[in-house]
Amino acid sequence: MQRIHNHNLIDKSEWDIIIIGGGATGLGTALDAASRGLKTLLIEQADYAKGTSSRSTKLVHGGVRYLAQGDIALVKHALKERGLMQKNAAHLVHKEEFIIPCYDWFSVAKYLIGLKLYDWLAGRFSFGTSKYFSKKETLKTMPGIKEKGLKGAIRYFDGRFDDARLAINIAQTAKEQGAKLVNYMKVTNLIKDGETVKGVSATDCITNESYSFYGKVIINATGVFVDDILKMNDSKAKKTVRPSQGVHIVLKKEFLNSNSALMIPKTSDGRVLFAVQWHDHLLVGTTDTPLNEHSLEPRALKEETNFILNTAGTYFKTKPTEADILSVFSGLRPLAAPSDSNPNSTKEISRDHKLMVSAKGLITITGGKWTTYRRMAEETVDLAIKEGGLNFTACPTEKLPVHGCQNNTGDSYLNIYGSDRNAIEKLMLENPQLKEKLHPNFPHTQAEVVWSVRNEMAETVEDILSRRMRILIIDAEAAIEMSSTVAAIMAKETGATKQWEEEQVKSFTKLAEGYTYKTKNKVEEQAALAV
């Protein structure tokens, strides 16, 4: 098969830093390293943010639950990073009003006190002041909330964002700073000189070509896949992460009928559940299910979706059912396992993430969350500079705007592209056909497909419909209906064959059926009958 974007990589290129993994942490690290003048290469086995980094609850937050656990330092750092994200990616990170409904007076007092502390810890990075809402104010703000027994609510502020869009913009910023990034390039082995890791062997997943890349420091930022890389270095390496699955469902926004987000502070499994207005729909989640295996396409368990429906049903005026689910998606958190051997090789940053020198020339970063991606990247590059004997330059990313950053005017859906909006509108002026919508239920146009192919490193229909646009995780059936149109536009833009088009539609449809709840239930029923 042919690549849309020819990466022009040369075997045995020498790099200061090679990063394995194109999620939030890897992309942030590439941006940090390149912005310090280091010769940087990032390779990703699938698409940027294909895994966990596109499957979050879409929150930029300090972590209210970490506050409850007493981890004040972590919350304070995260609140600062939240403020920096809002400043440096103003087109994607927005302040959001959250409502915590309270059905007893003790809850009113407890959450108000806790969130006043949350406000105070934010300091100059505050997003707004927490306050008590009466029952009347609560119902006015969120008409879809259950009224019976309601005493009132606590209103507080955090952030909301589009995770995959931010990942793509960080990738673009890293390129602008001089980094080289390649998606669909899988590391197959580490290149070693004795006990020192000198580089990586990799295979292009599209063309099947093999490459060898050499670097002074290799950074393993592969999320739930970190142990696969560590076993390439040492086949007897102990596990450092255990994946935990977080599931989300997407419903029509009318279930809450509010511009505010709902925060359910304590569920039956001890987690926090959110219902967030996102891309004109309602995203509800998440779960916390420990797994023994990891994959690029994890699937929700029926008990997880039942848990979300049942929990939401106790707070919503209208209880959602399985038939109301437009899409269901799963992400795997790489929970950092505590080190029980060789503590000198491990730098415990916090319970949130862990940075390790896994071998001479090999650094592993694991754990963490989207909000702290920039800080994690800074710590990782600081350590890489030290380990690789590289020239130290101070990290500039606190004040470095992400590609597209601008304060949006008006309410155009194209605002998600930030400063690129003008260029997309120009495409539509030059070719009026590109103004045509891809689906009657969504505002997206043909121009966005062309833009993403030319400027956002999209290689497949899935890249477009899942991460450049977010249709797959919003409404899976609508995404399937769009796929043939998207494939045709991509083929016309790139000169791909009719066979490529057909293969793309077929593979995307098969993938997307895993996000449609009706299809999922049908498959489970058929499996049960077979047994």
N, C-alpha and C positions, 0 to 999 in steps of 0.2 A: 504493500500500500504506500501511497505517497503522502508526505506531510504537507499541510497547508503552510506552515511556517518553517522554512529551512533554517536550521540553527547554525550551520557552518562551523561546527566544532571540529577541532583538529586533535587527533590522538596525541597523547603525551604533552598536552598543554600544561604549563606550570602555573599554579594558582597559590595565592597566600592562604585562602580559606575556601574549602569546598563544603557546602551545606547539603545534607541529604534530607529532603522533606520540604514540601511547599505548602504547609499549613501556616497558621498565624505565627508560630514561633520561628519557623524556618525563614519565612518571608521577612519578618521583622529583623532577624539576624542578618539576612542578606542586605537589607537596607542600611542597617547600622554599620556593617563592615564596609560596604561600598562608600558610604558617606564619610568614612574615615580615610578613604584613599586606598583601601586594601583591594587587591585583585581577587574578585569574588565570583564563584560559580555556585549556582543552586540547581540541583536536579531533583525532580519529583516524578514518582512512578506513575501517577495518573494526571489529573488536572489539579491546578492550584486550588486548595481548600476543598478538595473532593471529599475528604473524610470529615473528622470532627469539626473542623473550622467553618464548615458551611451548615452545620446542624445544631447550632446553639439555640438558646432561648431568646436570642436577639437583644440581650441586655448588656449595657455598659454600666457596671455597678461596683460599688465598694464591697458588697457582700454583707448584707444584713445578718445572715446566719453565722458568718464568721465572728460578728460582733457578739452574738449570743454565746459563742464558744470562748469568748474572751481574747481572741487574737486581734488586739487593738492595733498592733504595728502593721499587720497585713491589711486591715481595713483602711488605715491611714494612707498607706502606699497606693492602694487600689483607687481610693478617692482622688488622689492627686493625678493618677494616670487617667482616670475617667475625665477629669478636667482637661488634660492635655489632648486626649482623643477628640473631645468636642471642639477644641480650638483648631487642631491640625487636620481634622476631617469633618469640617462644619457641614458639608453637603450630605453626610451619611450618619452622623451622630447627633441625636436630638434629645433635648430634655423631655422627660415623660413624667406625667403625674400618675402616681400609684395610689390605689385605695386599698386599705386593709379593713374589711368589714368586721365589726366587733359585736358579738352576741351576748357578752357579759361585761360588767363594768371593770372587772379586774384586767381584762384584755385591753380595754381602753387605756388604763393607767400604765400597764406594762409596755405597750407598744409606743405610746407617746413619749415616755421617758427614754426608752431605747433609741428612738429615732431622733430625739433632741440631741442625744450624744452623737449619733451618726452625722447630723448637721454640723455639730461643733467640730468633729474630726475633719470634716471637709475643708474647714477654714475658708481661704480665699477661692477655693475651687468648688464652693457650694453651688448646687443646682436650684436651691429654693428651700423655704422653711417648712418644716412639718407642722401640722396643726390638727386639732380635733374637728371633725364634721358631725353635726347633729344628724339624727335619723333623716330629717327632712332634706338637709343638704346632701346627704349621701345618696338618697333616692333620686334627687334632681341630677346629680353628677353621673350616677350609674343606674339608670332605670331598670336594667336587666337583673339587678341583684335581688336575692331573696329577702323579702320584707319581714317575714314572721320572726319575732324575737330580736330584731336588729336594734342595737342601742345607739349606733352611730358608726363612725369610721375614723381611722387616722390617715391623713393625706401626707405623702412624702414624695420626694423627687429623686429619680435616678435617670439613667440614659437608655435609649433604644437605638439600635443601628441595624444595618444590613451587613451581616458578617462576610458573605462571599464577595459582595461588591467591594468591601473594604480590602479584602485579601487581594483582589485584582488590582485595585488602586495602589496598594503597597508594592505589589510586583512591578507595576509601571514606574513607581518612584525609584525603586531599587535599580531598574534599568537606566533611568535617567541619571542616576548617580554613578553609573559605570559597571554595575553587576551584569553578569550573564546568567540568564534563567532559561531552563528547558523543562517543559512538562513532557509526560509520557516517556520518561527515561528512568529505567529501573536499575538500581544497584544490585549486581549479582555477586560481588565479592569485594573484599578489601585487599589492597595491594600492600604487602608488608616487606620490610627489610629487617630480618630478625624479629625483635619484639616491637619495632616501631611501625606504625601505620603511615604509609607514604602516599596513598591514593585510593582510588576506587575503580573497579571494573563495572561497566554499565552496558545495558542493552536498550536500544531505542525500541519501545513497544509498538511503534507504528511501522518502521522500516525494517526492523529486526537487525540493524547494524550494531556492531559491538564497538565500544570505546574504552580507553584507559585514560583516566584523569589523575594528575599528580598535584598534591598540595602540601603546604607546610603544616596545616591543621585541618583535620576532617571533623565536621560537626554533625552529630547524629541527632536530628530534630524530627524524628519520624512518628512522634505520638505513640499510639498503641503498638506501633511496629518497631519500637526501639530495640527490643530484645532480639529481633531477627538480625539486626545489624551487629549487635553485641556478640551473637553466636558466630558470626563470620570472623570475629577477632579471636574468640575463645569458645570452642564448641561446648565447653562445660560451664559456661557463664550462667550464674543464677538469674532468675527472673527479677527484673527491676520494676515492672509495672503489672498491674492486673486491670483489664478493661472493665469499666462499669457502663452499662447501657442507659442512655437517656432518650426517652421517646416523647414525641410531640404529635398532637393532632391539630388539624386546621379545620375551622368551622366558619360559617358565615358570620360577619361582624354583628349581625342583629341580635345574637345571643346575649350580648352585654349592652348593645345600643348606647355606647359611650365612647368618648375620645380618650378616656383614661384607661389605665391598665389595672387589673385586679391582682392583688397579692394575697394568697391564702397562706397564712403564716405557719400552720402546722397541719400535716396530713397524717393519715393512719400509719405511714411508713417513716414518719419523722422528717420528711422533706418539706420544702417550700414549693407551692405550686403557683404558677403565674398564668394569667390570661392576658395576652398583649395584643393590642390593635397593630396590625402589621400588613402593609400593602393592601389595605382595604379589606382585610380578613381578620379573623381572630385565631391567634396561635395559642394553644394551651399545653402546658407541660411543666415539669418533666418527671421522669421516673429515675430510679437508681437501682439497677439490677446487675449484680456482679456476674461476669461471664468468665469462662475459662479459655475462650477462643476469640480471635479478632478477625475482622474482614473489612474490605472496602465498602461493602454493601450490607451492613447489619439490618436485620429485620425485627420489627416490633413483635413481642409476644402478645397473645390475646389478653392475658391477664394484665398486661401493662396498659393497653388501651382501655380495658374495662375499669382499671383503677382511675385513670384520668377522667373518663366519662362519669363515674360514680362520684368522685370528689367534686368535680365541677358541678354536677347535678345537685349537690347539697347547698351550693351557693348561688346558682343561677335560678332565676324565676321560672324559665323554661328549661327543662332537663334535656340535654343533647343525647341523641341515640347514635347507634352505629351507622344508621342511614344518613346521618348529618355530616359524617366525616368526609371532607373533600380530599384530604391527603393525610398520610401518616408517615413519619420519617424517624429514623433512629440515628443517634450519634454515640460514639464510644469515647468515654473519658479515660485518658491514660493516668490512672491514679498512681502516684509515686509510692512504691513500696519502701518501707524503712530499710536502711542498710544494716545488715547484721555481721558484715565482715569487712575488713580493711577500711575502717572509718576514715583513715587519712586520705583516701582517694575520693572521698565524697565531701562536697561542700553543701551542707544543709542550709538552703536559703530560708525556707520556712516550711510549714506543713503543706504549702500550696505548690511549690515546685522544687526540683532538685537538679543540681548541676554537678556532673561527675567527670573526672579525668579517667576514662575507662581503660586507656592504654596510652603509651607515649604517642602523641600525634592524633589521638581520638578523644573528643569531648562529647558527652551525652547530656542533653537537656530534656527533662521530662516533667510531666505535671503542668500546673499553671492553668490560666484561663485567659480568654480574649482580652479582658480589660488591662491586664498587666503585660501584654505581649512586648511592648516597647522596653519596659524595664528589664524583663527577662533577656531580651536581645542584648541590651547594654551589658549586663553581667556576663553573658556568654562570650561576647566579643572581647571584653576586658580579660577574661580567662584565656581565650584563644591567643591573644597578643602575648600574654605572659608565657604560655606553654610553647608557642611557636617562635619566640624570640623576635617578634615583629615590632616595627616602630610604633610606639604608643602615640595616639592622637586622641584628644578628648572627644567624647560622644556628642554629636550635634543634634540628635533627633528630637530633643525636647522642644526645639523651636523650628523643626523642619516640617512644612506643610506636606500632606499627602497629595498625590496627583488628583486633581479635580477639586481641591478644597476651595470652596467659596460659600458665602452665606446666600442661600437661595432666595429669589424673589418670586412671588406668585405661587400657585399650587400645581404647576405642571408636573406630571409623573416623570418627565425627563430631568427633573431636578436631582434625581439620584445619580446622574452623571456629572453633577457639579459643573465645572467650567467647560467640560466637553459637550454640554447641552447645545451650545451654539453651533458646534461642528456637525452634530447630528441633524439639527434643524436646517443647516446649509445643504446637507445631503438631500433632504426632502425637497428643498427648493430647486436643486439642480435636476432631480429626477422625481417628478410628482408621483410616479408609481410606488416609490418607497414610502409614501404616506399611508399606504394601505395597511389596515390592521391585520394582525396575525390571527385574531380570534374575536368574535363579537363581544365576548364577556370581559376582554382585557384591552387596555389602551395601547399596548405595545405594537410597534410598526415594523415593516420590513427594513427600514433604515437602521434600526438597532442591530439587526442581524449582520448587515453589511459592516457597520461600525465595529462590532465585536470581532469579526473575522479580520478586519484590517488593523485594528488597534489594541485588541485585548487578548490576543494569543489563543483564541478559541480554535480547537481542532475538530470537535465533534458536535453533533446535534445536542447531545447531553450537556456539553459545556455551555451551550447557549441557553437551553431551557431550564437547566438546574441552577447554574451559578452566575451567568452574565445577566439573564433574567431569572426570576425565581419561581417560574410557573409550576415546575414539577412538584415543589414542596408546598405550593399553595393549592393547586387544583390539578391532581395527576391526570384525570381524564381529559381536561382541557389541554394539557401538555401533549398528550398522545394525539389529540386532534390537530395540534399545531405542527407536529413533527415533520410531516411530508412537505409542508410549505417551507419550513426552516431549512430542511435538507436541500430543497430545490434552489433556494436563494444562495445557500453556501456553495452548492455545486456550480451555479452560474458565476459566482464571484471568483471561484478558485480554478475553474476549468475541470472539476472532478467529473468522473464518468457517471452514467446512469446506474451502473452497478454499485458504485460508492453510495449514491443516494439511497438505493433500495436497502443496502446493508445497514446504513445508518438508521433508517426508519425502523427496520426490523429489530435491531439491537436495542434502540431506545424504547420501543414499545414493550419489549420483554422486561427491560429494567423498570419502566414506569408502572407496569402492572403490580410491582411489589409495593408501590406507594398508594394504590387504590384499595380502599378497605373492602369494597365489594368483591374485587378479584381475590383478595387475600382470604376472605371468608370462604369463597367458592373452592379455592385450592385446599384449604384445611378440611372442608366437608368431604371433598373427593378423596383425600388421604385417609380420612376416618372410615369412609365406606370401603376403601381398598383393604384396610385392616380387618 
